[in-house]
Amino acid sequence: MMLIDVHAHFFPERSLRADWRAYNASRLKAGERIGVTMHVTSTLGTFGRTSPTYFPSRADIVYGNDFSLALERQHPDRIRGYACVNPNYTDHAVAEVARCRAAGMIGIKLAASRRANDPLLDPVCEVAQKHGLPILHHIWQGRRRDWPGQEASDGVELCQLARRHPDVSFILAHIGGGGDWRHTLAVVGPYRNVYLDLSGSGVDGGMLEACCKAVGVHRLMWGSDMTMETGWGKLRYLEHLLPAAELESVAWKNAVRIFPPGSFPSD
Amino acid sequence: MRIDVNTFLGAYPYARVPGTSPAALLAAMSRVAIDEAWVTHLPGLFWRDPTEGNSWLYDTCRASPQLQPVPAVHPGLAHWQDVLNEAVEHRAAAVRCDPGCFGLEPAGPELRVLAASCAAVGLPLMMAVRLEDGRQRHPNDVTPELQPAAVRALIRSDADLRLVVTHADRAFVEEVHFGSTPAEAGRIWWDICWIWGPPEDHLAILVETVGVERFVFGTGQPLRIPETSVAKLDLLDLSPEQRARVESGNVLDALRPR
């Protein structure tokens, strides 16, 4: 069975992690053991070294995306990239998406530089539609206050953006990544262009059943984010929970459906 | 053999959680090849007298030999010594006291007396750092998390105390382990459920720096799906002997009642 990790990260040399090489090697090694066919990665600038992780500067955006592109070239059978952009630099963001798409990237990553329902995200969504790219959007599940270091959005705010751009596919990031996932599930149901990625360290009992009930298996995507053992644990649980055909939808078929044609080897 | 030292039965007050019945726990254990589970009555932890769930727990475990009771003891209640003696009589695997849930000072006089009494009767004392991710808790759930300083203080309070700490992350483990003497650190066991695997590799680092003998298999089910802890071990490069120590050997060698 193919397995696409729609939420992966590798760290570049110019980041705050001295162990970046070991970290990246560990992700690839664990991926081999789990059976990950493709890591779809985003690099958030320098992850805080020369601009904040969630507010990357233009220079860091370019540096990070170039790093992702280099990874793609280095591991063409294992790695694909999202173009990470900061919508506060609107023209730069739009141009960067076009540049990265031309170089082979298959999606857009929006982290937390601007609230998801902000009009500044509209030009990014328009360029996503133009190139047929899905947008992976960092989400705080049920944000009840502002958190330091990010202008985090929650499911309600992402769905407002999704309503304005019904022809763009949005991947709501890491349902297990912190906050109250029930808050998210209560809102996403009617938004057919919003998909849930199952990544994050959270492995709450009942979460996966609730995700299936809220949006159906055809809007769920497997991912790991920072913890691959939780991703594998959830995959194993889904093997028990779902029939084989539905498991394949979550593992890779849903991703193949929303990423540009030819993004993955089986296309 | 795989022993899960960190499981619960019964409803969680802050969210609807499936799989909280004995039959469901046994089915989950079968699904992920867990041979034995140490079990606590979950709703009791939130009752004014947490020990009121213990009799149901004993009855349930008596009916299912794969389940070993870990009854609650509240050292702030007058009858706590009777509860501890009852645990010994029922051959409990350990007793648990979660000071944050019970409104007790984590290393205060009540906990120190309980620690000494557990040591005297040869029962390990179990405590959880947390039950849920702090970022997602119910607004009314303001239970303080267990702090490393409290664990260090408790393990120093009695030379025979054995502590099992669940739901701790890497930083917590390191702060306690390297903030204790080797003799003190050698009387603490950590369940692996909250320690990250790759690519952060926290568990792999801890096995190397703290030692495989300090870790026991735990899941936190049904609040957490048990598959994750098994996957975590499957992603570790452990020898069969090391893996066996985590999965059951450390419990069988060092944590059985004395």
Interface residues (C-beta under 8 A of the other chain):
Chain A: A22 Y23 N24 S26 R27 K29 A30 R33 I34 Q141 G142 R144 G178 G179 D180 W181 R182 S201 G202 V203 D204 G205 G206 L208 E209 M226 T227 M228 E229 T230 W232 G233 K234 R236 Y237 H240
Chain B: A15 R16 V17 P18 G19 R31 V32 E132 D133 R135 Q136 P139 W196 G197 P198 P199 E200 D201 Q221 P222 L223 R224 I225 E227 T228 S229 V230 A231 K232 D234 L235
